[in-house]
Amino acid sequence: MIPLAVPDLTGNERTYLNDCIDTNFVSSVGAYVDRLEKMTADICRSKYAVAVSSGTTGLHLALHGYGVCPGELVIIPSFTFIATANAVRHCGAKPWVTDISPDSWTMDAAQLERELFVKTKRIGSELIHVQSGQRIAAIVPVYTLGNIPDMKRIMKIAGTYRLPVIADAAAAVGAKYRGREIGEISDCAVLSFNGNKTVTAGGGGAIAGNDEAMMCRLRHLSTTARVNAEYDFDMVGYNYRMTNLQAAVGCAQLERVEKLVEKKRYIRRKYRELLDEVSGISFFPEAEDNTSSCWFSGIVIQNGNLNCLREICVRLKNRGIEARTFWKPVHLQKPYSDIVRADSLDVTESIWDKILTLPCSVNITDEEIYEVVGTLKENI
Ligand SMILES: *Cc1c(COP(=O)(O)O)cnc(C)c1O
């Protein structure tokens, strides 16, 4: 079977894990956790990074830290992995979903601006969604597949409306925006080190940011808000720390981040090159002045729908190739039927059920890519 996306653990992963066992540091305090935070901050070019137990908990923690409260609204794109919306709900808030722009599959900044202009008003220090009377608490742009939206415009809008911008950068390690790194372009960026991401720690995540007080607050909240060894706590905290075992794997992966991202970009280019002639398909977008981290690769079946994609997946599976459909938008998910929606979600609705993801593990060989392409050509 050629799998969709599995990790490559051929670096120092085993050595570092053995070191954790030899030194008895397997839990949430340890040298690898500190090192992973330093490495993450370096790579993202942020001043600080806080290691957490997953991308989801990182998003929840950041939203909570930036003041998202029950009954409020958080703006997210509908086209995202469900965790973005779940983190909003974990704060007791509700998503307000926007559409995406077709040339990056990320939050449509022009629509965001229109929606805020038309549907909100400022009452005292608070920005209120007029129709529901709810306070708007934050904007969460998603770096879809490692594509970065028009952050210059989004940050400007956020400044105008005084909203914090917490980026869901779960799959964006190695992405660049107009020559800048992901730790430099939002208030904070949340990464995931889940097993299927470009850089994995088995599970885990990190928040990269530059506001010292906020980042201290997030670290404190992630470690049960403990003040001292005598079981004193000064806030309702969370147990969201990454373990040293996870961080050991994560550090070994981060040492190779450039190679891992380069391979992801190579895979994307290779599929495009080899499938360029095929009619009826198009490719994953990459905004012009950005460098996508190309987390996943695949194709868009232009006249496709979920059923036709499912059939292709079955045919490929029978030939030993794992392909999958992609994210079903948040507003079409059962727990999110009552969220606030932007006027149009047309791009989201026209694209999500046409995307087929193809094998793109960092250790995939050229021969395997040729096999995927050959088999795909016979089966679409
Ligand atoms: C993977 C992913 C997450 C969740 O990360 P976990 O570490 O699995 O919790 C959130 N958002 C996006 C866009 C993702 O791709």
Ligand as a Chemical Component Dictionary entry (heavy atoms), coordinates in Angstrom:
data_LIG
# 
_chem_comp.id                   LIG 
_chem_comp.type                 NON-POLYMER 
_chem_comp.pdbx_formal_charge   0 
_chem_comp.three_letter_code    LIG 
# 
loop_
_chem_comp_atom.comp_id 
_chem_comp_atom.atom_id 
_chem_comp_atom.alt_atom_id 
_chem_comp_atom.type_symbol 
_chem_comp_atom.charge 
_chem_comp_atom.model_Cartn_x 
_chem_comp_atom.model_Cartn_y 
_chem_comp_atom.model_Cartn_z 
_chem_comp_atom.pdbx_ordinal 
LIG C1 C1 C 0 -4.246 19.218 11.804 1  
LIG C2 C2 C 0 -5.033 20.451 11.896 2  
LIG C3 C3 C 0 -5.535 20.903 13.132 3  
LIG C4 C4 C 0 -5.515 20.085 14.395 4  
LIG O1 O1 O 0 -4.295 19.728 14.887 5  
LIG P1 P1 P 0 -4.207 18.505 15.942 6  
LIG O2 O2 O 0 -2.789 18.513 16.372 7  
LIG O3 O3 O 0 -4.572 17.264 15.177 8  
LIG O4 O4 O 0 -5.152 18.778 17.044 9  
LIG C5 C5 C 0 -6.183 22.124 13.163 10 
LIG N1 N1 N 0 -6.348 22.862 12.062 11 
LIG C6 C6 C 0 -5.884 22.477 10.862 12 
LIG C7 C7 C 0 -6.072 23.368 9.684  13 
LIG C8 C8 C 0 -5.228 21.245 10.723 14 
LIG O5 O5 O 0 -4.802 20.859 9.523  15 
# 
loop_
_chem_comp_bond.comp_id 
_chem_comp_bond.atom_id_1 
_chem_comp_bond.atom_id_2 
_chem_comp_bond.value_order 
_chem_comp_bond.pdbx_ordinal 
LIG C1 C2 SING 1  
LIG C2 C3 SING 2  
LIG C2 C8 DOUB 3  
LIG C3 C4 SING 4  
LIG C3 C5 DOUB 5  
LIG C4 O1 SING 6  
LIG O1 P1 SING 7  
LIG P1 O2 DOUB 8  
LIG P1 O3 SING 9  
LIG P1 O4 SING 10 
LIG C5 N1 SING 11 
LIG N1 C6 DOUB 12 
LIG C6 C7 SING 13 
LIG C6 C8 SING 14 
LIG C8 O5 SING 15 
# 
